[in-house]
Amino acid sequence: MSEPQKQQKKILRALAGETLPTPPIWMMRQAGRYLPEYRATRAQAGDFLSLCYNSELAAEVTLQPIRRYGFDAAILFADILLLPQALGADLWFVTGEGPRLSTTTTADQLAALKGKDDIHEVLNPVYDTVSILSRELPSETTLIGFAGAPWTVATYMIAGRGTKDQGPAHALKDENRAVFEGLLDLLTEGTIEYLSKQIEAGAEVVKLFDSWAGSLKGADFQKYALEPAKRIIAEIKKRHPGIPVIAFPREAGNGYIGFAKATGADCVAVDNSVSAEWVAEHVQVDGCVQGNLASRHMVTGGQDLIDDTRRIVQALGKGPHIFNLGHGITPDADPENVQLMIDTVRNG
């Protein structure tokens, strides 16, 4: 695709700092269980991980919400825990309960993991998915690649599962700083290689999901959320000049302020624990922001959805803005409410 064609894409324009009359829109987890066509394809794949590693089917579920809704961006269908698996951790999913991993909490377990250059054999199907999407997406649709941020991925690797308060990761940080920081370093390096390969395969934007950033406080937020993001973004920019990066340090609160400048991110995605008005005043002053409609509106719909959507569009309309949810859409969402949100954003 030529440079002028790329620059016509609304999301790339917003990421470059342009204030558009109508914000471009996509949705976290837009390929997912709330869509009947997704559920049918997942059943065809057999299970979640088989779907992630089947390039044709992963591309299909990525394309489904684009066909249905005409979002301005497609986000690669994958999972943040594919990188730990590529590094040698065991990964499986328990129906109704979520992911399980072999734990990494000791120096021996850390040493047993693979190096950053040995991840691609496992992850090649993901890059193939990106390549397929790069060919098959409509010319106006931006392709977003992604990875989990080191802290968030580490919380799963340390606990062996998702936890409410990330307690096991905080405990390891306090009790064995060398192993904790060694794991974060490995994940930081692995994430750079993983995102770089996605870009080489055709991703036009990459996003760093730090879903549990909010549980890091004070100096820990700086050291384990901000610094790894800065390191990853600097290397991505060095290898792939012109590729924008979206950072999402979820529930960072005041940590959102200055995050773009400190890390080099082109856009900061914000959750709905902060108001759009606050974001306009404190975060958007530094450039593009993404967000931040509460996911519950995709379940409940109605006038509240319309009112909240309009409020966010208005509050963030004076600067570069990509409309999105404050977190991923949930499986119990109504597909008709997604259409209502899109219509409200695009038609006022």
C-alpha positions in Angstrom: 0.0 0.0 0.0 1.3 3.4 -0.9 2.1 6.1 1.7 -0.8 8.4 0.5 -3.3 5.5 0.8 -2.1 4.8 4.3 -2.4 8.4 5.3 -6.1 8.4 4.3 -6.9 5.8 7.0 -8.7 7.6 9.8 -7.0 5.8 12.6 -3.6 6.6 11.3 -4.6 10.2 10.9 -5.7 10.4 14.5 -2.5 8.6 15.7 -0.5 11.3 13.8 -2.3 13.9 15.9 -5.1 15.0 13.6 -8.4 16.1 15.1 -11.1 14.5 12.9 -14.8 15.7 12.7 -15.9 12.2 13.6 -13.6 9.9 15.6 -12.5 6.6 14.1 -13.9 3.6 16.0 -12.9 0.1 16.9 -13.5 -2.1 20.0 -11.3 -4.1 22.2 -12.2 -7.8 21.9 -14.4 -7.0 18.9 -13.7 -10.5 17.6 -15.3 -12.5 20.4 -18.0 -14.6 22.0 -20.8 -12.0 21.8 -20.9 -12.7 18.0 -22.7 -15.9 16.8 -20.3 -16.2 13.8 -17.3 -16.2 16.2 -18.9 -19.0 18.3 -19.4 -21.0 15.1 -15.8 -20.6 14.0 -14.4 -21.4 17.4 -16.5 -24.6 17.5 -15.0 -25.4 14.1 -11.4 -24.8 15.5 -12.1 -27.1 18.5 -10.8 -24.9 21.3 -9.5 -21.4 22.0 -5.7 -22.1 21.5 -6.4 -24.1 18.3 -8.2 -21.1 17.0 -5.3 -18.8 17.9 -2.9 -21.0 16.0 -5.0 -21.7 13.0 -4.1 -18.8 10.8 -7.0 -19.1 8.4 -9.6 -19.3 11.2 -7.9 -16.6 13.3 -8.0 -14.3 10.3 -11.7 -15.2 9.7 -12.7 -14.2 13.2 -10.7 -11.0 12.9 -12.6 -10.2 9.7 -16.1 -11.0 11.1 -16.7 -7.7 13.0 -15.3 -5.7 10.1 -17.8 -7.3 7.8 -20.7 -6.9 10.3 -19.9 -3.3 11.5 -17.3 -1.7 9.3 -15.0 -0.7 12.2 -12.1 1.6 11.2 -9.6 -1.0 12.5 -9.2 -4.7 12.9 -7.1 -6.1 15.7 -5.3 -9.3 15.3 -7.0 -12.3 17.0 -4.6 -13.8 19.4 -3.9 -13.9 23.1 -1.4 -12.2 25.4 -0.4 -15.5 26.8 0.9 -16.9 23.5 4.3 -15.3 24.2 4.8 -17.1 27.5 3.9 -20.3 25.7 6.5 -19.5 23.0 9.0 -18.9 25.8 8.5 -22.5 27.0 5.7 -22.1 29.7 2.9 -24.7 29.6 -0.4 -23.0 28.7 -3.9 -24.4 28.7 -7.4 -23.1 29.2 -10.0 -24.4 31.7 -13.6 -24.0 30.4 -15.4 -21.3 32.4 -12.3 -20.5 34.4 -9.7 -19.1 32.0 -6.0 -19.7 31.4 -3.6 -21.8 33.4 0.2 -21.8 33.1 3.2 -23.5 34.6 4.6 -21.1 37.1 7.9 -19.1 36.9 8.9 -18.2 40.4 12.5 -19.5 40.9 15.9 -18.8 39.3 15.9 -22.4 37.9 12.4 -22.0 36.3 13.5 -18.6 34.8 16.7 -20.1 33.4 14.7 -23.0 31.8 12.7 -20.6 29.6 13.7 -20.0 26.0 15.5 -16.8 24.8 13.9 -14.0 22.9 15.1 -15.3 19.5 13.6 -18.8 20.0 9.9 -17.7 20.2 9.1 -17.5 16.5 8.7 -21.2 15.8 5.7 -21.3 18.1 4.4 -17.8 17.0 4.8 -18.2 13.2 1.1 -19.0 12.8 0.3 -15.6 14.4 2.5 -13.8 11.8 0.7 -15.8 9.1 -2.6 -14.5 10.4 -1.3 -11.0 10.1 -0.2 -11.6 6.5 -3.6 -13.0 5.6 -5.3 -9.9 7.1 -2.9 -7.5 5.5 -4.2 -8.9 2.1 -7.8 -9.4 2.9 -8.9 -6.4 5.0 -10.7 -3.5 3.2 -8.3 -0.8 2.0 -9.7 1.7 4.5 -9.3 -0.6 7.5 -6.2 -0.3 9.7 -4.6 -3.5 11.0 -3.5 -3.4 14.6 -1.1 -6.0 16.1 -0.6 -6.3 19.9 1.1 -7.9 22.8 0.6 -7.9 26.6 2.9 -5.6 28.5 5.6 -7.3 30.5 4.1 -6.7 34.0 0.7 -8.0 33.0 2.1 -11.1 31.3 4.4 -11.7 34.3 1.5 -11.7 36.7 0.0 -14.7 34.9 3.4 -16.5 34.6 4.1 -16.0 38.3 0.7 -17.1 39.6 -0.1 -19.7 36.9 -3.5 -18.0 36.4 -5.3 -14.7 36.5 -5.6 -13.3 40.0 -7.8 -10.5 41.4 -5.0 -8.5 43.1 -1.9 -9.8 41.3 -0.8 -10.9 44.8 1.7 -13.6 43.8 3.5 -11.2 41.4 3.7 -8.5 44.1 5.0 -11.1 46.5 7.8 -12.3 44.2 8.7 -8.6 43.5 9.2 -8.1 47.2 10.8 -11.5 48.0 13.0 -12.3 45.0 13.6 -9.1 43.0 16.3 -10.8 40.9 13.9 -13.4 39.5 11.1 -10.9 39.2 13.2 -8.4 37.2 14.8 -11.2 35.2 11.4 -12.3 34.1 10.3 -8.8 33.2 13.5 -8.3 31.2 12.9 -11.5 29.2 9.3 -10.5 28.5 10.4 -7.0 27.5 12.9 -8.4 25.0 10.5 -11.1 23.8 7.7 -8.5 23.3 10.0 -6.4 21.1 10.7 -9.4 18.8 7.1 -10.5 18.8 5.7 -7.0 17.8 8.5 -6.5 15.3 7.6 -9.7 13.5 3.9 -8.6 13.5 4.9 -5.3 11.9 7.1 -7.1 9.3 4.0 -9.3 8.5 1.8 -6.2 7.9 0.6 -4.7 11.1 0.2 -0.9 10.7 -0.2 -0.1 14.4 0.8 -2.1 17.5 -0.8 -1.9 20.9 0.6 -2.8 24.3 -2.0 -4.0 26.8 -1.0 -3.5 30.4 -4.3 -4.8 31.9 -3.0 -4.9 35.5 -0.9 -1.7 35.5 -3.3 -0.2 38.0 -2.1 -2.5 40.8 1.4 -1.0 40.5 1.8 2.0 42.8 4.3 4.9 43.0 7.8 4.0 42.1 6.7 0.5 41.1 4.4 1.9 38.4 7.3 3.9 37.0 9.7 1.0 37.1 7.5 -1.9 36.0 4.8 -0.3 33.8 6.3 2.9 32.4 9.9 1.8 31.9 9.3 -1.5 30.0 6.8 0.3 27.8 9.4 3.0 27.0 12.0 0.4 26.2 9.7 -1.5 23.9 8.4 1.6 22.1 11.9 3.0 21.6 13.1 -0.2 20.0 10.0 -0.6 17.8 10.4 3.0 16.6 14.1 2.4 15.9 13.4 -0.7 13.9 10.1 0.5 12.3 10.1 4.2 11.9 6.6 5.6 11.3 4.7 2.7 13.0 2.4 4.1 15.7 2.2 2.5 19.1 -0.9 2.6 21.4 -0.2 2.1 25.1 -2.9 1.0 27.5 -1.8 1.1 31.2 -5.3 0.2 32.5 -6.5 1.8 35.7 -3.4 3.9 35.9 -5.3 6.9 37.2 -2.9 9.8 37.6 -0.3 7.6 36.0 -2.0 8.3 32.6 -0.8 11.9 32.9 2.4 12.3 30.9 2.5 8.6 30.0 2.6 9.3 26.3 5.5 11.7 26.6 7.4 9.5 29.0 7.2 6.3 26.9 7.1 7.7 23.4 3.6 6.2 22.7 1.6 7.9 19.9 -1.7 7.3 21.8 -2.8 6.4 25.3 -5.8 4.2 25.7 -7.8 5.0 28.9 -10.3 2.9 30.8 -13.6 4.2 32.1 -12.5 4.6 35.8 -11.6 8.2 34.6 -14.0 10.6 32.9 -13.6 11.7 29.3 -13.6 15.3 30.6 -10.6 14.5 32.9 -8.8 12.8 30.0 -9.3 15.8 27.8 -7.8 18.1 30.4 -4.9 15.9 31.6 -4.0 13.3 28.9 -5.2 14.5 25.5 -3.1 17.7 25.9 -0.1 15.4 24.9 -1.8 13.9 21.8 -4.1 11.1 20.7 -6.3 9.3 23.3 -8.4 6.2 22.9 -11.5 5.3 24.8 -13.5 5.1 27.0 -17.1 4.0 27.0 -18.0 1.5 29.8 -18.3 -2.0 28.5 -21.6 -2.5 30.4 -23.3 -0.3 27.9 -22.8 -3.1 25.3 -25.0 -5.3 27.5 -27.6 -2.8 28.7 -27.9 -0.5 25.6 -30.7 2.1 25.5 -30.6 5.8 26.0 -27.8 5.5 28.6 -25.5 4.1 25.9 -26.4 6.9 23.5 -26.0 9.6 26.1 -22.6 8.3 27.4 -21.3 7.8 23.8 -22.3 11.4 22.9 -20.7 12.8 26.0 -17.4 11.1 25.3 -17.4 12.2 21.7 -18.1 15.8 22.7 -15.5 15.8 25.6 -12.7 14.4 23.4 -13.7 16.1 20.2 -11.3 19.0 20.5 -8.2 16.8 20.0 -7.1 13.6 18.4 -9.4 10.8 19.5 -10.1 7.1 18.7 -13.4 6.0 20.1 -13.3 2.6 21.9 -14.5 1.0 25.1 -12.7 1.4 28.4 -12.1 -2.4 28.4 -12.9 -5.4 26.2 -16.5 -6.2 25.2 -18.0 -9.0 27.4 -19.5 -12.3 26.1 -23.0 -11.3 27.3 -23.0 -8.1 25.1 -25.8 -7.7 22.6 -24.5 -7.2 19.0 -27.3 -4.7 18.4 -25.9 -2.4 21.1 -22.6 -2.4 19.3 -24.4 -1.1 16.1 -26.2 1.5 18.2 -22.8 2.7 19.6 -21.3 2.9 16.1 -24.4 4.8 14.7 -24.2 7.2 17.6 -20.5 8.0 17.1 -20.9 8.3 13.3 -24.2 10.1 13.1 -24.4 12.0 16.3 
